[in-house]
Amino acid sequence: MITPSVKVSNRYQIAVPQQARKRLKIKSGDRLLVDVQDGMLILMPEPQNYTDQLAGLHREIWEKSGEYLSGERDAWTDSPKS
């Protein structure tokens, strides 16, 4: 597959290629987030609802934290009182 290229207009505008629009389900009027990482320009569809978008993010970390917290709580209850 050939990587499409875009031309920057004299007003610094670009058109998102059709295959990218289809893959990301971008429609006219949608907003994109813009980021620069390691010399690359990253365009991402802006979520309609950030809460829904972030739900479950890093779930594995929070699941493991329960074991750690239980151990810490046990250490407090098992420690000698002054």
C-alpha positions in Angstrom: 0.0 0.0 0.0 1.3 3.4 -0.9 1.4 6.0 1.9 -0.6 9.0 0.8 0.9 12.4 1.1 -0.8 15.8 1.5 0.2 19.3 0.4 0.1 22.2 2.9 -1.8 25.1 1.4 -0.6 28.7 1.6 -3.0 29.0 4.5 -1.3 26.0 6.2 -4.3 23.8 5.7 -4.2 20.1 4.7 -6.9 17.7 3.4 -7.2 14.3 5.2 -6.9 11.5 2.6 -10.0 9.5 2.0 -8.6 6.2 3.2 -7.6 7.8 6.5 -11.0 9.4 6.9 -12.7 6.0 6.3 -10.4 4.1 8.7 -10.9 6.7 11.5 -14.6 7.4 10.6 -13.9 11.1 10.3 -16.8 13.2 9.0 -17.0 16.8 7.9 -17.2 19.0 11.0 -15.5 16.6 13.3 -12.7 18.0 15.5 -9.2 16.5 15.6 -6.6 16.7 18.4 -3.2 17.7 17.2 0.0 16.5 18.8 3.7 16.5 17.9 5.8 13.5 19.0 9.3 12.7 17.9 9.1 15.0 14.9 5.8 13.6 13.7 2.4 15.4 13.5 -0.3 13.2 15.1 -4.0 13.8 14.3 -6.6 12.0 16.4 -10.4 12.3 16.4 -11.5 14.2 19.5 -13.7 12.0 21.7 -17.3 13.0 22.1 -17.1 12.2 25.8 -13.7 12.0 27.5 -15.1 10.0 30.4 -16.3 7.2 28.1 -13.1 7.3 26.1 -10.9 6.9 29.2 -13.1 4.3 31.0 -11.1 1.2 31.8 -7.8 2.8 30.9 -4.9 0.9 32.6 -7.4 -1.4 34.3 -4.6 -3.9 35.0 -2.8 -1.4 37.2 -5.9 -0.7 39.3 -6.7 -4.4 39.7 -3.2 -5.1 41.1 -3.4 -2.1 43.4 -6.1 -3.8 45.5 -3.5 -6.5 46.6 -1.0 -3.8 47.5 -3.6 -1.7 49.4 -4.8 -4.8 51.3 -1.2 -5.6 52.4 -0.7 -2.0 53.5 -3.9 -2.0 55.5 -2.9 -5.3 57.1 0.4 -3.9 58.1 -1.3 -1.0 59.9 -3.7 -3.3 61.8 -1.0 -5.8 62.6 1.5 -3.2 63.9 1.9 -2.9 67.7 0.1 0.0 69.3 2.1 2.6 71.2 
